[in-house]
Amino acid sequence: MLETAVAAARAAGRILREHYAQPHQVRSKGLRNLVTEADVLAQDEIIAHIRARFPRHQIFTEEASQVLGSDAEHRWFIDPLDGTTNYARGIPYFCVSIAMERRGDLVAGVVYDPLGERLFQAEAGSGAWLNGERIRVSATERLIDAVLDLGWARGQAARRVTVRVAQALGPQIGTARTMGAAALGMAAVAAGWEDIFYHPELSPWDMAAGAVLIREAGGEITGLRGEPWNVFSGVCLASNGRLHAAALREIMPALEC
């Protein structure tokens, strides 16, 4: 499974690199939601790789109108281009994200940054890795020392929640970043570069691979109120684990406003 995900991510990444500096065909799918020709080409490449090995497996992917495949015990979650707005605007921060779930458990995840040639990968029980080197979450223990990756939702209601959370956490943390690619943000927590990742509005393909990385790197992931997380939760609070309870204490009152 992991080998297939890695091969598919690298192949899709080559497409994204080839098209990155070219003029893009950009269209809107909804409020603050773009798609380019590269999204579709990369998606087709990933699907072809998966179907060549596992023709019946289900595939959930951002640019398809329906779930593909009939085998619901084996499900793939694909974001062929996470960070489309960055890509379309020439901001060099985007990735391919692929995860695989078996009988309800996420078992493999790959996040590939094709410009930086950074390949994050994890398999359940085998740790998280970046370009062949083991990665682990940070040892940060105080919010005042923490780097927060703050996700900006597309929807108006969820964005207002993000503003309130930023107001609540802002005075308590060291600093914040908003990078515009959820899977890379979660990978940054897994690698120990950032300490907390927050996002109030995500799809399964945005989070699935990053969740495998964070768990295998020793981190924690829940819903925004500390409830158990799953790939269809639609929200994500991920951390190095040490800061999770403290982050929740600051976030939860902001959610009730």
C-alpha positions as CSV (number, residue, x, y, z in Angstrom):
1,M,0.0,0.0,0.0
2,L,2.7,2.5,1.0
3,E,4.8,1.7,-2.1
4,T,1.8,2.4,-4.3
5,A,1.1,5.7,-2.5
6,V,4.7,6.8,-2.8
7,A,4.9,6.0,-6.5
8,A,1.6,7.7,-7.2
9,A,2.7,10.8,-5.2
10,R,6.0,11.1,-7.0
11,A,4.3,10.8,-10.4
12,A,1.7,13.4,-9.6
13,G,4.4,15.6,-8.2
14,R,6.2,15.5,-11.5
15,I,3.1,16.8,-13.2
16,L,2.8,19.6,-10.7
17,R,6.4,20.7,-11.2
18,E,6.1,20.6,-15.0
19,H,3.0,22.9,-14.9
20,Y,4.0,25.1,-12.0
21,A,5.7,27.9,-14.0
22,Q,3.2,27.8,-16.9
23,P,0.0,29.9,-17.3
24,H,-2.8,28.1,-15.5
25,Q,-6.4,27.3,-16.4
26,V,-8.1,28.4,-13.2
27,R,-11.8,28.0,-12.4
28,S,-13.8,28.4,-9.3
29,K,-15.7,25.5,-7.7
30,G,-17.3,27.8,-5.0
31,L,-16.4,30.4,-2.4
32,R,-12.6,30.6,-2.1
33,N,-12.3,27.2,-3.8
34,L,-10.1,27.0,-7.0
35,V,-9.1,24.2,-9.3
36,T,-6.5,24.2,-12.0
37,E,-5.6,22.0,-14.9
38,A,-2.8,20.6,-12.9
39,D,-5.2,19.4,-10.1
40,V,-7.0,17.2,-12.6
41,L,-4.0,15.9,-14.4
42,A,-2.3,14.9,-11.1
43,Q,-5.5,13.3,-9.9
44,D,-5.8,11.2,-13.0
45,E,-2.2,10.0,-12.6
46,I,-2.8,9.0,-9.0
47,I,-6.0,7.1,-9.8
48,A,-4.3,5.3,-12.6
49,H,-1.5,4.1,-10.2
50,I,-4.0,2.9,-7.6
51,R,-6.3,1.2,-10.1
52,A,-3.4,-0.6,-11.7
53,R,-2.7,-2.4,-8.4
54,F,-6.1,-2.3,-6.6
55,P,-8.9,-1.9,-9.2
56,R,-11.8,-2.4,-6.8
57,H,-10.6,-0.2,-3.9
58,Q,-12.7,2.9,-3.2
59,I,-11.1,6.3,-4.0
60,F,-12.2,9.6,-2.4
61,T,-10.6,12.4,-4.3
62,E,-11.1,16.2,-4.3
63,E,-11.7,16.6,-8.0
64,A,-14.1,13.7,-8.6
65,S,-17.9,14.1,-8.4
66,Q,-18.4,10.8,-6.7
67,V,-16.6,8.0,-4.8
68,L,-14.8,5.6,-7.2
69,G,-14.6,1.9,-6.7
70,S,-16.7,-0.7,-4.9
71,D,-14.5,-2.2,-2.2
72,A,-15.4,0.0,0.9
73,E,-13.1,-2.0,3.2
74,H,-10.2,-0.4,1.4
75,R,-10.4,3.3,0.8
76,W,-7.9,5.8,-0.6
77,F,-8.1,9.6,0.2
78,I,-6.4,11.7,-2.4
79,D,-5.7,15.4,-2.7
80,P,-3.7,15.7,-5.9
81,L,-2.8,19.3,-5.2
82,D,-3.2,20.6,-1.7
83,G,-2.6,24.3,-1.8
84,T,-4.3,25.1,-5.1
85,T,-4.5,28.8,-4.4
86,N,-0.8,28.9,-3.6
87,Y,-0.1,27.0,-6.8
88,A,-2.2,29.2,-9.0
89,R,-0.6,32.4,-7.5
90,G,2.9,31.1,-7.9
91,I,3.5,30.6,-4.1
92,P,5.9,27.6,-3.8
93,Y,4.1,25.8,-1.0
94,F,1.8,23.0,-2.1
95,C,1.9,19.2,-2.1
96,V,0.3,15.9,-3.1
97,S,-1.5,14.0,-0.3
98,I,-2.4,10.3,-0.4
99,A,-3.7,8.1,2.4
100,M,-5.0,4.6,2.6
101,E,-7.6,3.2,5.1
102,R,-8.2,-0.5,5.7
103,R,-11.4,-1.6,7.5
104,G,-11.8,1.8,9.1
105,D,-8.2,2.3,10.2
106,L,-5.8,4.6,8.4
107,V,-2.7,2.5,7.7
108,A,-0.5,4.6,5.3
109,G,0.0,8.2,4.4
110,V,2.2,10.1,2.0
111,V,2.7,13.9,1.7
112,Y,5.0,15.0,-1.1
113,D,6.4,18.5,-1.7
114,P,7.5,18.3,-5.3
115,L,9.4,21.6,-5.4
116,G,11.4,20.9,-2.2
117,E,11.7,17.2,-3.0
118,R,10.4,16.4,0.5
119,L,8.7,13.1,0.8
120,F,6.9,12.5,4.1
121,Q,5.6,9.0,4.6
122,A,4.2,6.8,7.4
123,E,2.8,3.4,7.9
124,A,0.8,2.3,10.9
125,G,3.2,0.9,13.5
126,S,6.4,1.8,11.5
127,G,7.0,5.4,12.4
128,A,7.0,8.6,10.3
129,W,9.8,9.4,7.9
130,L,11.1,12.3,5.8
131,N,13.3,11.4,2.9
132,G,14.4,8.3,4.7
133,E,15.1,10.0,8.1
134,R,12.9,9.3,11.1
135,I,10.8,12.3,12.3
136,R,9.1,13.0,15.6
137,V,7.0,15.7,17.0
138,S,8.6,18.5,19.0
139,A,9.3,18.5,22.7
140,T,7.7,21.9,23.3
141,E,5.9,22.0,26.6
142,R,4.7,25.6,26.9
143,L,2.2,27.4,24.8
144,I,4.3,30.6,24.9
145,D,7.0,28.7,23.1
146,A,4.7,27.1,20.5
147,V,4.4,27.7,16.7
148,L,0.8,27.4,15.6
149,D,-0.3,26.6,12.1
150,L,-3.7,28.3,11.8
151,G,-6.0,27.2,9.0
152,W,-8.3,29.7,7.3
153,A,-11.6,28.1,6.4
154,R,-13.4,28.9,3.1
155,G,-16.9,29.1,4.6
156,Q,-18.0,32.3,6.3
157,A,-19.2,30.8,9.6
158,A,-16.1,28.6,10.0
159,R,-13.8,31.6,9.2
160,R,-15.4,33.6,11.9
161,V,-14.6,30.8,14.3
162,T,-11.0,30.9,13.2
163,V,-10.9,34.6,13.9
164,R,-12.1,34.0,17.5
165,V,-9.6,31.1,18.0
166,A,-6.8,33.3,16.7
167,Q,-7.8,36.0,19.2
168,A,-7.9,33.4,22.0
169,L,-4.6,31.6,21.2
170,G,-2.7,34.6,19.9
171,P,-1.7,36.1,23.3
172,Q,-0.8,32.7,24.7
173,I,1.5,31.3,22.0
174,G,5.0,32.1,20.6
175,T,3.9,32.8,17.0
176,A,1.6,31.6,14.2
177,R,1.8,30.7,10.5
178,T,-0.8,30.3,7.9
179,M,0.7,28.4,5.0
180,G,-2.3,27.4,2.9
181,A,-1.7,23.7,2.6
182,A,-3.3,21.6,5.4
183,A,-1.4,18.4,4.6
184,L,2.0,20.2,4.7
185,G,1.0,21.9,7.9
186,M,0.2,18.6,9.5
187,A,3.5,17.2,8.2
188,A,5.3,20.1,9.8
189,V,3.8,19.2,13.2
190,A,4.9,15.6,12.6
191,A,8.5,16.8,11.8
192,G,8.6,18.9,14.9
193,W,8.9,22.2,12.9
194,E,5.5,23.4,14.2
195,D,3.8,22.4,17.5
196,I,0.0,22.8,16.8
197,F,-2.2,22.7,13.7
198,Y,-5.7,24.0,13.8
199,H,-8.3,24.0,11.1
200,P,-12.1,24.2,11.4
201,E,-13.2,23.1,8.0
202,L,-11.4,20.3,6.1
203,S,-12.3,17.3,3.8
204,P,-11.1,13.8,4.4
205,W,-8.4,14.1,1.7
206,D,-7.0,17.2,3.4
207,M,-6.3,15.4,6.7
208,A,-6.0,11.7,6.2
209,A,-2.3,11.4,5.2
210,G,-1.3,14.1,7.8
211,A,-3.1,12.2,10.5
212,V,-1.1,9.1,9.9
213,L,2.1,11.1,10.0
214,I,1.3,12.8,13.2
215,R,0.2,9.7,15.0
216,E,3.3,7.8,13.9
217,A,5.5,10.7,14.9
218,G,4.1,10.6,18.4
219,G,1.6,13.4,18.2
220,E,-2.1,13.7,19.0
221,I,-5.1,14.6,16.8
222,T,-8.7,15.3,18.0
223,G,-11.7,17.3,17.1
224,L,-11.8,21.0,18.2
225,R,-13.4,20.1,21.6
226,G,-11.1,17.2,22.2
227,E,-13.5,14.6,20.9
228,P,-12.2,11.6,19.0
229,W,-11.1,12.4,15.5
230,N,-11.9,10.5,12.3
231,V,-11.3,11.2,8.7
232,F,-14.8,12.5,8.2
233,S,-14.7,14.8,11.3
234,G,-14.4,17.9,9.1
235,V,-12.2,19.6,11.6
236,C,-8.7,19.1,13.1
237,L,-6.7,20.0,16.1
238,A,-3.3,18.3,15.9
239,S,-0.3,18.8,18.2
240,N,2.8,17.3,19.7
241,G,0.6,15.9,22.4
242,R,2.3,17.8,25.2
243,L,0.4,21.0,24.3
244,H,-2.9,19.5,23.4
245,A,-4.8,20.0,26.7
246,A,-3.5,23.6,27.0
247,A,-4.6,24.4,23.4
248,L,-8.0,23.0,24.0
249,R,-8.5,25.1,27.2
250,E,-7.9,28.2,25.1
251,I,-9.8,27.1,22.0
252,M,-13.0,25.7,23.5
253,P,-14.4,29.0,25.0
254,A,-13.9,30.7,21.6
255,L,-16.1,28.0,20.0
256,E,-19.0,28.8,22.2
257,C,-19.2,32.5,21.3
